[in-house]
Amino acid sequence: MNIEDIIDNFEFLDEWEDRYKYLIELGNQLEPFPEAHRLDANKVQGCVSQVWVITKTENGDNPVITILGDSDAHIVRGLVAIALAIFSGKPASEILATDEGALFDRIGLSEHITPQRSNGLRSLVARIKSDAQAALAN
């Protein structure tokens, strides 16, 4: 699912309780995360919940980055799904140029998730952008 579809679905839901349920549903749709990759090296630092992310990079001047992610918490797993909808499958330069804050604002995330989850989401985005920057440097 792409981020515009997710935003449209959030706008359709009036109550935040329904939006939280949808967020959990998004997390449940994530591609299974390989157990072998649940390593400290793949953990996102700065998250209260455990969050793992791995990136696969294609070769080229502006490599496309594919991202897998997971969390041990249902709502956070949904936030991971949103981040992957924004960034995964995109060229590294596009990842770096993306204004994820504007997309999060369209969903209303900053108003309805805890400060700890907001910090974790920022840490996840920083990790993804760092991986994109490293891919461009190689």
MODELLER restraints for C-alpha pairs under 7 A, 6 or more apart:
rsr = mdl.restraints
at = mdl.atoms
rsr.add(forms.Gaussian(group=physical.xy_distance, feature=features.Distance(at['CA:1:A'], at['CA:85:A']), mean=6.52, stdev=0.5))
rsr.add(forms.Gaussian(group=physical.xy_distance, feature=features.Distance(at['CA:2:A'], at['CA:85:A']), mean=5.19, stdev=0.5))
rsr.add(forms.Gaussian(group=physical.xy_distance, feature=features.Distance(at['CA:3:A'], at['CA:82:A']), mean=6.89, stdev=0.5))
rsr.add(forms.Gaussian(group=physical.xy_distance, feature=features.Distance(at['CA:3:A'], at['CA:85:A']), mean=5.22, stdev=0.5))
rsr.add(forms.Gaussian(group=physical.xy_distance, feature=features.Distance(at['CA:3:A'], at['CA:86:A']), mean=5.58, stdev=0.5))
rsr.add(forms.Gaussian(group=physical.xy_distance, feature=features.Distance(at['CA:7:A'], at['CA:106:A']), mean=6.91, stdev=0.5))
rsr.add(forms.Gaussian(group=physical.xy_distance, feature=features.Distance(at['CA:7:A'], at['CA:107:A']), mean=5.75, stdev=0.5))
rsr.add(forms.Gaussian(group=physical.xy_distance, feature=features.Distance(at['CA:10:A'], at['CA:19:A']), mean=6.24, stdev=0.5))
rsr.add(forms.Gaussian(group=physical.xy_distance, feature=features.Distance(at['CA:10:A'], at['CA:107:A']), mean=6.22, stdev=0.5))
rsr.add(forms.Gaussian(group=physical.xy_distance, feature=features.Distance(at['CA:13:A'], at['CA:19:A']), mean=6.22, stdev=0.5))
rsr.add(forms.Gaussian(group=physical.xy_distance, feature=features.Distance(at['CA:23:A'], at['CA:75:A']), mean=6.18, stdev=0.5))
rsr.add(forms.Gaussian(group=physical.xy_distance, feature=features.Distance(at['CA:23:A'], at['CA:78:A']), mean=4.69, stdev=0.5))
rsr.add(forms.Gaussian(group=physical.xy_distance, feature=features.Distance(at['CA:24:A'], at['CA:74:A']), mean=5.52, stdev=0.5))
rsr.add(forms.Gaussian(group=physical.xy_distance, feature=features.Distance(at['CA:24:A'], at['CA:75:A']), mean=5.31, stdev=0.5))
rsr.add(forms.Gaussian(group=physical.xy_distance, feature=features.Distance(at['CA:24:A'], at['CA:78:A']), mean=5.16, stdev=0.5))
rsr.add(forms.Gaussian(group=physical.xy_distance, feature=features.Distance(at['CA:26:A'], at['CA:78:A']), mean=5.14, stdev=0.5))
rsr.add(forms.Gaussian(group=physical.xy_distance, feature=features.Distance(at['CA:26:A'], at['CA:81:A']), mean=6.03, stdev=0.5))
rsr.add(forms.Gaussian(group=physical.xy_distance, feature=features.Distance(at['CA:27:A'], at['CA:74:A']), mean=6.65, stdev=0.5))
rsr.add(forms.Gaussian(group=physical.xy_distance, feature=features.Distance(at['CA:27:A'], at['CA:77:A']), mean=4.58, stdev=0.5))
rsr.add(forms.Gaussian(group=physical.xy_distance, feature=features.Distance(at['CA:27:A'], at['CA:78:A']), mean=3.81, stdev=0.5))
rsr.add(forms.Gaussian(group=physical.xy_distance, feature=features.Distance(at['CA:27:A'], at['CA:81:A']), mean=5.50, stdev=0.5))
rsr.add(forms.Gaussian(group=physical.xy_distance, feature=features.Distance(at['CA:30:A'], at['CA:81:A']), mean=6.30, stdev=0.5))
rsr.add(forms.Gaussian(group=physical.xy_distance, feature=features.Distance(at['CA:33:A'], at['CA:68:A']), mean=6.64, stdev=0.5))
rsr.add(forms.Gaussian(group=physical.xy_distance, feature=features.Distance(at['CA:33:A'], at['CA:69:A']), mean=6.45, stdev=0.5))
rsr.add(forms.Gaussian(group=physical.xy_distance, feature=features.Distance(at['CA:33:A'], at['CA:70:A']), mean=6.22, stdev=0.5))
rsr.add(forms.Gaussian(group=physical.xy_distance, feature=features.Distance(at['CA:38:A'], at['CA:52:A']), mean=6.41, stdev=0.5))
rsr.add(forms.Gaussian(group=physical.xy_distance, feature=features.Distance(at['CA:42:A'], at['CA:52:A']), mean=5.17, stdev=0.5))
rsr.add(forms.Gaussian(group=physical.xy_distance, feature=features.Distance(at['CA:42:A'], at['CA:53:A']), mean=5.46, stdev=0.5))
rsr.add(forms.Gaussian(group=physical.xy_distance, feature=features.Distance(at['CA:42:A'], at['CA:54:A']), mean=6.20, stdev=0.5))
rsr.add(forms.Gaussian(group=physical.xy_distance, feature=features.Distance(at['CA:43:A'], at['CA:50:A']), mean=6.90, stdev=0.5))
rsr.add(forms.Gaussian(group=physical.xy_distance, feature=features.Distance(at['CA:43:A'], at['CA:51:A']), mean=5.51, stdev=0.5))
rsr.add(forms.Gaussian(group=physical.xy_distance, feature=features.Distance(at['CA:43:A'], at['CA:52:A']), mean=4.32, stdev=0.5))
rsr.add(forms.Gaussian(group=physical.xy_distance, feature=features.Distance(at['CA:43:A'], at['CA:53:A']), mean=6.44, stdev=0.5))
rsr.add(forms.Gaussian(group=physical.xy_distance, feature=features.Distance(at['CA:44:A'], at['CA:51:A']), mean=5.52, stdev=0.5))
rsr.add(forms.Gaussian(group=physical.xy_distance, feature=features.Distance(at['CA:44:A'], at['CA:52:A']), mean=5.85, stdev=0.5))
rsr.add(forms.Gaussian(group=physical.xy_distance, feature=features.Distance(at['CA:44:A'], at['CA:53:A']), mean=6.94, stdev=0.5))
rsr.add(forms.Gaussian(group=physical.xy_distance, feature=features.Distance(at['CA:44:A'], at['CA:123:A']), mean=6.70, stdev=0.5))
rsr.add(forms.Gaussian(group=physical.xy_distance, feature=features.Distance(at['CA:44:A'], at['CA:124:A']), mean=6.09, stdev=0.5))
rsr.add(forms.Gaussian(group=physical.xy_distance, feature=features.Distance(at['CA:44:A'], at['CA:127:A']), mean=6.98, stdev=0.5))
rsr.add(forms.Gaussian(group=physical.xy_distance, feature=features.Distance(at['CA:45:A'], at['CA:123:A']), mean=6.72, stdev=0.5))
rsr.add(forms.Gaussian(group=physical.xy_distance, feature=features.Distance(at['CA:46:A'], at['CA:119:A']), mean=6.89, stdev=0.5))
rsr.add(forms.Gaussian(group=physical.xy_distance, feature=features.Distance(at['CA:46:A'], at['CA:120:A']), mean=5.59, stdev=0.5))
rsr.add(forms.Gaussian(group=physical.xy_distance, feature=features.Distance(at['CA:46:A'], at['CA:123:A']), mean=5.81, stdev=0.5))
rsr.add(forms.Gaussian(group=physical.xy_distance, feature=features.Distance(at['CA:47:A'], at['CA:119:A']), mean=6.88, stdev=0.5))
rsr.add(forms.Gaussian(group=physical.xy_distance, feature=features.Distance(at['CA:47:A'], at['CA:120:A']), mean=4.13, stdev=0.5))
rsr.add(forms.Gaussian(group=physical.xy_distance, feature=features.Distance(at['CA:47:A'], at['CA:123:A']), mean=6.94, stdev=0.5))
rsr.add(forms.Gaussian(group=physical.xy_distance, feature=features.Distance(at['CA:48:A'], at['CA:116:A']), mean=6.66, stdev=0.5))
rsr.add(forms.Gaussian(group=physical.xy_distance, feature=features.Distance(at['CA:48:A'], at['CA:120:A']), mean=6.83, stdev=0.5))
rsr.add(forms.Gaussian(group=physical.xy_distance, feature=features.Distance(at['CA:49:A'], at['CA:71:A']), mean=6.89, stdev=0.5))
rsr.add(forms.Gaussian(group=physical.xy_distance, feature=features.Distance(at['CA:49:A'], at['CA:72:A']), mean=6.49, stdev=0.5))
rsr.add(forms.Gaussian(group=physical.xy_distance, feature=features.Distance(at['CA:49:A'], at['CA:73:A']), mean=6.31, stdev=0.5))
rsr.add(forms.Gaussian(group=physical.xy_distance, feature=features.Distance(at['CA:50:A'], at['CA:71:A']), mean=5.45, stdev=0.5))
rsr.add(forms.Gaussian(group=physical.xy_distance, feature=features.Distance(at['CA:50:A'], at['CA:72:A']), mean=5.65, stdev=0.5))
rsr.add(forms.Gaussian(group=physical.xy_distance, feature=features.Distance(at['CA:51:A'], at['CA:70:A']), mean=5.72, stdev=0.5))
rsr.add(forms.Gaussian(group=physical.xy_distance, feature=features.Distance(at['CA:51:A'], at['CA:71:A']), mean=4.33, stdev=0.5))
rsr.add(forms.Gaussian(group=physical.xy_distance, feature=features.Distance(at['CA:51:A'], at['CA:72:A']), mean=6.90, stdev=0.5))
rsr.add(forms.Gaussian(group=physical.xy_distance, feature=features.Distance(at['CA:52:A'], at['CA:69:A']), mean=5.47, stdev=0.5))
rsr.add(forms.Gaussian(group=physical.xy_distance, feature=features.Distance(at['CA:52:A'], at['CA:70:A']), mean=5.40, stdev=0.5))
rsr.add(forms.Gaussian(group=physical.xy_distance, feature=features.Distance(at['CA:52:A'], at['CA:71:A']), mean=6.33, stdev=0.5))
rsr.add(forms.Gaussian(group=physical.xy_distance, feature=features.Distance(at['CA:53:A'], at['CA:67:A']), mean=6.95, stdev=0.5))
rsr.add(forms.Gaussian(group=physical.xy_distance, feature=features.Distance(at['CA:53:A'], at['CA:68:A']), mean=5.66, stdev=0.5))
rsr.add(forms.Gaussian(group=physical.xy_distance, feature=features.Distance(at['CA:53:A'], at['CA:69:A']), mean=4.26, stdev=0.5))
rsr.add(forms.Gaussian(group=physical.xy_distance, feature=features.Distance(at['CA:53:A'], at['CA:70:A']), mean=6.67, stdev=0.5))
rsr.add(forms.Gaussian(group=physical.xy_distance, feature=features.Distance(at['CA:54:A'], at['CA:67:A']), mean=5.78, stdev=0.5))
rsr.add(forms.Gaussian(group=physical.xy_distance, feature=features.Distance(at['CA:54:A'], at['CA:68:A']), mean=5.37, stdev=0.5))
rsr.add(forms.Gaussian(group=physical.xy_distance, feature=features.Distance(at['CA:54:A'], at['CA:69:A']), mean=6.46, stdev=0.5))
rsr.add(forms.Gaussian(group=physical.xy_distance, feature=features.Distance(at['CA:55:A'], at['CA:65:A']), mean=6.40, stdev=0.5))
rsr.add(forms.Gaussian(group=physical.xy_distance, feature=features.Distance(at['CA:55:A'], at['CA:66:A']), mean=5.61, stdev=0.5))
rsr.add(forms.Gaussian(group=physical.xy_distance, feature=features.Distance(at['CA:55:A'], at['CA:67:A']), mean=4.46, stdev=0.5))
rsr.add(forms.Gaussian(group=physical.xy_distance, feature=features.Distance(at['CA:55:A'], at['CA:68:A']), mean=6.42, stdev=0.5))
rsr.add(forms.Gaussian(group=physical.xy_distance, feature=features.Distance(at['CA:56:A'], at['CA:65:A']), mean=5.70, stdev=0.5))
rsr.add(forms.Gaussian(group=physical.xy_distance, feature=features.Distance(at['CA:56:A'], at['CA:66:A']), mean=5.06, stdev=0.5))
rsr.add(forms.Gaussian(group=physical.xy_distance, feature=features.Distance(at['CA:56:A'], at['CA:67:A']), mean=6.29, stdev=0.5))
rsr.add(forms.Gaussian(group=physical.xy_distance, feature=features.Distance(at['CA:57:A'], at['CA:63:A']), mean=6.15, stdev=0.5))
rsr.add(forms.Gaussian(group=physical.xy_distance, feature=features.Distance(at['CA:57:A'], at['CA:64:A']), mean=5.98, stdev=0.5))
rsr.add(forms.Gaussian(group=physical.xy_distance, feature=features.Distance(at['CA:57:A'], at['CA:65:A']), mean=4.72, stdev=0.5))
rsr.add(forms.Gaussian(group=physical.xy_distance, feature=features.Distance(at['CA:57:A'], at['CA:66:A']), mean=6.45, stdev=0.5))
rsr.add(forms.Gaussian(group=physical.xy_distance, feature=features.Distance(at['CA:57:A'], at['CA:135:A']), mean=6.88, stdev=0.5))
rsr.add(forms.Gaussian(group=physical.xy_distance, feature=features.Distance(at['CA:58:A'], at['CA:64:A']), mean=5.48, stdev=0.5))
rsr.add(forms.Gaussian(group=physical.xy_distance, feature=features.Distance(at['CA:58:A'], at['CA:65:A']), mean=6.57, stdev=0.5))
rsr.add(forms.Gaussian(group=physical.xy_distance, feature=features.Distance(at['CA:61:A'], at['CA:136:A']), mean=6.76, stdev=0.5))
rsr.add(forms.Gaussian(group=physical.xy_distance, feature=features.Distance(at['CA:62:A'], at['CA:91:A']), mean=5.80, stdev=0.5))
rsr.add(forms.Gaussian(group=physical.xy_distance, feature=features.Distance(at['CA:62:A'], at['CA:92:A']), mean=5.83, stdev=0.5))
rsr.add(forms.Gaussian(group=physical.xy_distance, feature=features.Distance(at['CA:62:A'], at['CA:93:A']), mean=6.45, stdev=0.5))
rsr.add(forms.Gaussian(group=physical.xy_distance, feature=features.Distance(at['CA:62:A'], at['CA:136:A']), mean=6.19, stdev=0.5))
rsr.add(forms.Gaussian(group=physical.xy_distance, feature=features.Distance(at['CA:63:A'], at['CA:91:A']), mean=5.37, stdev=0.5))
rsr.add(forms.Gaussian(group=physical.xy_distance, feature=features.Distance(at['CA:63:A'], at['CA:92:A']), mean=5.74, stdev=0.5))
rsr.add(forms.Gaussian(group=physical.xy_distance, feature=features.Distance(at['CA:63:A'], at['CA:135:A']), mean=6.75, stdev=0.5))
rsr.add(forms.Gaussian(group=physical.xy_distance, feature=features.Distance(at['CA:63:A'], at['CA:136:A']), mean=6.98, stdev=0.5))
rsr.add(forms.Gaussian(group=physical.xy_distance, feature=features.Distance(at['CA:64:A'], at['CA:89:A']), mean=5.89, stdev=0.5))
rsr.add(forms.Gaussian(group=physical.xy_distance, feature=features.Distance(at['CA:64:A'], at['CA:90:A']), mean=5.21, stdev=0.5))
rsr.add(forms.Gaussian(group=physical.xy_distance, feature=features.Distance(at['CA:64:A'], at['CA:91:A']), mean=4.00, stdev=0.5))
rsr.add(forms.Gaussian(group=physical.xy_distance, feature=features.Distance(at['CA:64:A'], at['CA:92:A']), mean=5.92, stdev=0.5))
rsr.add(forms.Gaussian(group=physical.xy_distance, feature=features.Distance(at['CA:65:A'], at['CA:88:A']), mean=6.02, stdev=0.5))
rsr.add(forms.Gaussian(group=physical.xy_distance, feature=features.Distance(at['CA:65:A'], at['CA:89:A']), mean=5.38, stdev=0.5))
rsr.add(forms.Gaussian(group=physical.xy_distance, feature=features.Distance(at['CA:65:A'], at['CA:90:A']), mean=5.78, stdev=0.5))
rsr.add(forms.Gaussian(group=physical.xy_distance, feature=features.Distance(at['CA:65:A'], at['CA:91:A']), mean=6.07, stdev=0.5))
rsr.add(forms.Gaussian(group=physical.xy_distance, feature=features.Distance(at['CA:65:A'], at['CA:92:A']), mean=6.31, stdev=0.5))
rsr.add(forms.Gaussian(group=physical.xy_distance, feature=features.Distance(at['CA:66:A'], at['CA:88:A']), mean=4.74, stdev=0.5))
rsr.add(forms.Gaussian(group=physical.xy_distance, feature=features.Distance(at['CA:66:A'], at['CA:89:A']), mean=4.81, stdev=0.5))
rsr.add(forms.Gaussian(group=physical.xy_distance, feature=features.Distance(at['CA:67:A'], at['CA:84:A']), mean=6.51, stdev=0.5))
rsr.add(forms.Gaussian(group=physical.xy_distance, feature=features.Distance(at['CA:67:A'], at['CA:88:A']), mean=5.09, stdev=0.5))
rsr.add(forms.Gaussian(group=physical.xy_distance, feature=features.Distance(at['CA:69:A'], at['CA:80:A']), mean=6.39, stdev=0.5))
rsr.add(forms.Gaussian(group=physical.xy_distance, feature=features.Distance(at['CA:70:A'], at['CA:77:A']), mean=5.75, stdev=0.5))
rsr.add(forms.Gaussian(group=physical.xy_distance, feature=features.Distance(at['CA:70:A'], at['CA:80:A']), mean=6.62, stdev=0.5))
rsr.add(forms.Gaussian(group=physical.xy_distance, feature=features.Distance(at['CA:71:A'], at['CA:77:A']), mean=4.92, stdev=0.5))
rsr.add(forms.Gaussian(group=physical.xy_distance, feature=features.Distance(at['CA:87:A'], at['CA:95:A']), mean=5.81, stdev=0.5))
rsr.add(forms.Gaussian(group=physical.xy_distance, feature=features.Distance(at['CA:92:A'], at['CA:132:A']), mean=4.77, stdev=0.5))
rsr.add(forms.Gaussian(group=physical.xy_distance, feature=features.Distance(at['CA:92:A'], at['CA:133:A']), mean=6.91, stdev=0.5))
rsr.add(forms.Gaussian(group=physical.xy_distance, feature=features.Distance(at['CA:92:A'], at['CA:135:A']), mean=6.92, stdev=0.5))
rsr.add(forms.Gaussian(group=physical.xy_distance, feature=features.Distance(at['CA:92:A'], at['CA:136:A']), mean=6.51, stdev=0.5))
rsr.add(forms.Gaussian(group=physical.xy_distance, feature=features.Distance(at['CA:95:A'], at['CA:129:A']), mean=6.48, stdev=0.5))
rsr.add(forms.Gaussian(group=physical.xy_distance, feature=features.Distance(at['CA:95:A'], at['CA:132:A']), mean=6.76, stdev=0.5))
rsr.add(forms.Gaussian(group=physical.xy_distance, feature=features.Distance(at['CA:96:A'], at['CA:129:A']), mean=5.78, stdev=0.5))
rsr.add(forms.Gaussian(group=physical.xy_distance, feature=features.Distance(at['CA:96:A'], at['CA:132:A']), mean=6.85, stdev=0.5))
rsr.add(forms.Gaussian(group=physical.xy_distance, feature=features.Distance(at['CA:104:A'], at['CA:110:A']), mean=6.92, stdev=0.5))
rsr.add(forms.Gaussian(group=physical.xy_distance, feature=features.Distance(at['CA:110:A'], at['CA:118:A']), mean=6.76, stdev=0.5))
